Amino acid sequence: QVQLVESGGGLVQPGGSLTLSCTASGTSFSGWPMAWYRQAQDDERELVATITVCSTPYYKNAVKGRFTISRDNAKNTVTLQMNSRQPANTAVYYCNKGANLWTWGQGTQVTVSS
């Protein structure tokens, strides 16, 4: 069974930076597009960024230029670097495949506040 473990969240001031990591165990994700999602309180989960098998990134318009997604297939890890954080970015962040989702991990809480 695939397990996804997200880490790196925390409290950050507006304008600050944070890097999230996600590691998958139980399978290799090298053959799948991977993605980061987020869910703010009382909102539905939304797609934030996707990275293809060939490492081409795609971003939600609201985070373009501020977030960077990357992957390391050898380590079965996908990361999300977030710069210029805004309070609207406060959410629980999850990683998963870009489609045909695995079971969700616990996510990592990111709070942007002064």
C-alpha positions as CSV (number, residue, x, y, z in Angstrom):
1,Q,0.0,0.0,0.0
2,V,1.3,3.4,-0.9
3,Q,1.9,5.8,1.9
4,L,2.5,9.5,1.4
5,V,4.2,11.5,4.1
6,E,4.3,15.3,3.9
7,S,6.5,17.5,6.0
8,G,8.0,21.0,6.2
9,G,5.0,23.0,7.2
10,G,4.8,25.5,10.0
11,L,4.2,29.1,10.8
12,V,5.7,31.7,8.5
13,Q,5.3,35.4,8.3
14,P,3.8,37.0,5.2
15,G,6.5,37.3,2.5
16,G,8.5,34.5,4.0
17,S,9.5,31.2,2.4
18,L,8.9,27.6,3.1
19,T,9.8,24.3,1.5
20,L,7.5,21.3,1.7
21,S,8.6,17.7,1.1
22,C,6.6,14.6,0.3
23,T,8.0,11.1,0.3
24,A,6.1,8.1,-1.1
25,S,6.7,4.6,0.2
26,G,5.4,1.3,-1.1
27,T,5.9,2.2,-4.7
28,S,8.0,4.2,-7.1
29,F,6.3,7.3,-8.4
30,S,8.8,7.8,-11.2
31,G,6.2,6.8,-13.8
32,W,3.5,9.2,-12.6
33,P,2.9,12.9,-12.7
34,M,2.9,14.2,-9.1
35,A,1.1,17.2,-7.6
36,W,0.6,19.3,-4.5
37,Y,-2.8,20.1,-3.3
38,R,-4.1,22.3,-0.5
39,Q,-7.2,22.6,1.6
40,A,-8.0,25.7,3.6
41,Q,-10.4,25.5,6.5
42,D,-14.0,25.2,5.2
43,D,-12.8,25.0,1.6
44,E,-12.5,22.1,-0.8
45,R,-9.1,20.6,-1.6
46,E,-7.6,22.3,-4.7
47,L,-4.7,21.6,-7.0
48,V,-1.8,23.9,-6.5
49,A,1.0,22.5,-8.8
50,T,1.7,19.5,-10.9
51,I,5.0,18.1,-12.2
52,T,5.0,15.7,-15.1
53,V,7.1,12.6,-15.5
54,C,9.6,14.7,-17.5
55,S,9.6,17.3,-14.7
56,T,7.6,19.9,-16.5
57,P,5.8,22.0,-13.9
58,Y,2.3,23.5,-14.1
59,Y,0.9,25.9,-11.5
60,K,-2.4,27.3,-10.3
61,N,-2.5,30.9,-11.6
62,A,-2.5,32.3,-8.1
63,V,0.9,30.8,-7.2
64,K,2.7,31.2,-10.5
65,G,6.1,32.9,-10.0
66,R,6.0,32.2,-6.2
67,F,5.9,28.4,-5.9
68,T,8.3,25.9,-7.4
69,I,7.6,22.2,-7.6
70,S,10.3,19.7,-8.2
71,R,10.8,15.9,-8.0
72,D,13.6,13.5,-7.2
73,N,12.7,10.1,-8.5
74,A,15.7,8.4,-7.0
75,K,14.5,9.5,-3.5
76,N,10.8,9.1,-4.3
77,T,10.3,12.7,-3.2
78,V,8.5,15.7,-4.5
79,T,9.0,19.2,-3.0
80,L,7.2,22.5,-3.1
81,Q,9.2,25.7,-2.5
82,M,6.9,28.5,-1.6
83,N,8.2,32.1,-1.6
84,S,6.4,35.4,-0.9
85,R,3.8,33.6,1.3
86,Q,0.5,35.3,1.7
87,P,-2.2,34.7,4.4
88,A,-4.4,33.2,1.7
89,N,-1.8,30.4,1.4
90,T,-2.8,29.1,4.9
91,A,-3.9,25.6,4.4
92,V,-3.1,21.9,4.9
93,Y,-0.9,20.9,2.0
94,Y,-0.9,17.4,0.5
95,C,0.9,15.6,-2.2
96,N,-0.5,12.9,-4.5
97,K,-0.5,11.8,-8.1
98,G,-1.9,14.2,-10.6
99,A,-4.8,11.8,-11.3
100,N,-6.0,8.4,-10.2
101,L,-5.2,9.4,-6.6
102,W,-3.6,7.2,-4.0
103,T,-4.9,7.4,-0.4
104,W,-4.2,10.8,1.0
105,G,-1.5,11.3,3.6
106,Q,-1.9,13.4,6.7
107,G,-0.7,16.6,5.0
108,T,1.3,19.3,6.5
109,Q,-0.1,22.5,8.0
110,V,1.1,25.8,6.6
111,T,0.1,29.0,8.4
112,V,0.9,32.4,7.1
113,S,0.5,35.0,9.8
114,S,2.3,38.0,11.4
